[in-house]
């Protein structure tokens, strides 16, 4: 039985990077990296970005750290802690995917990520992140 479980392929995780449905922004992978590292704090017209993360120990958060930032979740947390300590950032906002969707749907300046299967019509998908990397939506 254990051999059968081990032989089963893991489900591929697909994450949608989402913004408010009225937000027309288009972001490259490099711009997403800058936002996640607090190097880009505003969308194109000067609106401060409100960034929402899934829980720090979730597979989704680890995928974002690894594929977009080439960091472990612990390294990302350490990086962000230094920014907080020096007064250069606000605390990271961690929440469950339903809460991320709710925040993004109600805040035109929000950016978050959720499993692709959970996306609702109240948000706009910027792109999809998988183990293979980031693919921007057309």
C-alpha positions in Angstrom: 0.0 0.0 0.0 2.8 2.4 0.9 4.5 1.7 -2.4 1.3 2.5 -4.2 1.1 5.9 -2.4 4.7 6.7 -3.1 4.3 5.8 -6.8 1.4 8.2 -7.3 2.5 11.5 -9.0 2.0 14.6 -7.0 -0.6 17.0 -8.3 0.9 20.0 -10.1 0.3 23.2 -8.2 -0.9 26.1 -10.4 -1.2 29.5 -8.8 -3.0 32.5 -10.2 -1.5 35.9 -9.5 -4.6 38.1 -9.2 -5.6 41.8 -9.0 -8.9 43.6 -8.7 -10.9 43.1 -11.9 -10.8 46.8 -12.7 -7.0 47.0 -12.4 -5.6 47.1 -15.9 -2.0 46.5 -14.9 0.2 44.1 -16.8 3.3 42.8 -15.0 6.3 40.9 -16.1 8.0 38.3 -14.0 10.7 40.8 -13.2 8.2 43.3 -12.0 6.5 40.7 -9.8 9.9 39.9 -8.3 10.4 43.6 -7.5 7.0 43.8 -5.9 7.6 40.7 -3.8 11.0 42.1 -2.7 9.5 45.5 -1.9 11.6 47.2 -4.6 8.4 48.2 -6.5 5.8 49.6 -4.1 3.4 51.2 -6.6 1.4 50.3 -9.6 1.9 52.4 -12.7 -0.3 55.3 -11.8 1.1 55.7 -8.3 -1.3 53.5 -6.3 0.5 51.8 -3.4 0.3 48.0 -3.8 -1.3 46.0 -1.1 0.3 42.5 -1.2 -1.4 39.4 0.2 0.3 36.1 0.7 -0.9 32.6 1.4 0.3 31.1 4.7 4.1 30.9 5.0 4.3 27.1 5.3 1.9 26.4 2.5 3.1 24.7 -0.7 1.8 27.8 -2.6 3.9 30.3 -0.7 6.9 28.0 -1.0 6.4 27.8 -4.8 6.2 31.6 -5.1 9.4 32.0 -3.1 11.2 29.3 -5.1 10.0 30.0 -8.6 9.7 33.8 -8.6 12.5 34.7 -6.1 14.9 31.8 -6.0 14.6 31.8 -2.2 13.2 29.4 0.4 10.3 30.6 2.4 12.6 31.0 5.4 15.0 33.2 3.4 12.2 35.3 2.2 10.9 35.8 5.7 14.4 36.7 6.9 14.8 39.2 4.0 11.4 40.8 4.9 12.3 40.9 8.6 15.4 43.0 7.8 13.2 45.4 5.8 10.8 45.6 8.8 13.6 46.2 11.2 15.0 49.1 9.2 11.5 50.6 8.7 11.5 50.0 4.9 8.4 47.7 4.8 5.1 46.9 6.4 4.5 43.4 7.9 3.7 40.7 5.4 -0.1 40.0 5.1 -0.7 36.2 5.3 -4.2 34.7 4.9 -6.1 31.8 3.5 -7.0 31.8 -0.2 -10.7 32.8 0.4 -9.5 35.8 2.3 -7.0 36.7 -0.4 -9.7 36.6 -3.0 -12.0 38.7 -0.8 -9.3 41.3 -0.2 -8.3 41.5 -3.9 -11.9 41.7 -5.0 -12.6 44.6 -2.7 -9.3 46.6 -3.1 -8.3 48.0 -6.5 -4.7 48.2 -5.3 -4.4 44.6 -4.1 -2.2 41.9 -5.5 -2.3 38.3 -4.3 -2.0 34.7 -5.4 -4.3 31.7 -5.0 -4.7 28.2 -6.4 -5.9 28.6 -10.0 -8.8 26.3 -9.3 -10.2 28.8 -6.7 -10.2 31.9 -8.9 -13.5 33.7 -9.0 -15.0 36.2 -11.5 -14.5 39.0 -9.0 -10.7 39.1 -9.7 -8.5 39.3 -12.8 -5.7 36.8 -13.4 -2.3 38.4 -14.3 -0.7 35.1 -14.9 -0.1 31.6 -13.7 2.8 30.3 -11.8 3.7 26.6 -11.9 6.8 24.5 -11.2 7.9 25.4 -14.7 7.7 29.2 -14.0 5.5 32.2 -14.6 3.3 32.6 -17.7 1.6 36.0 -18.1 -2.1 36.0 -19.1 -2.8 37.2 -22.6 
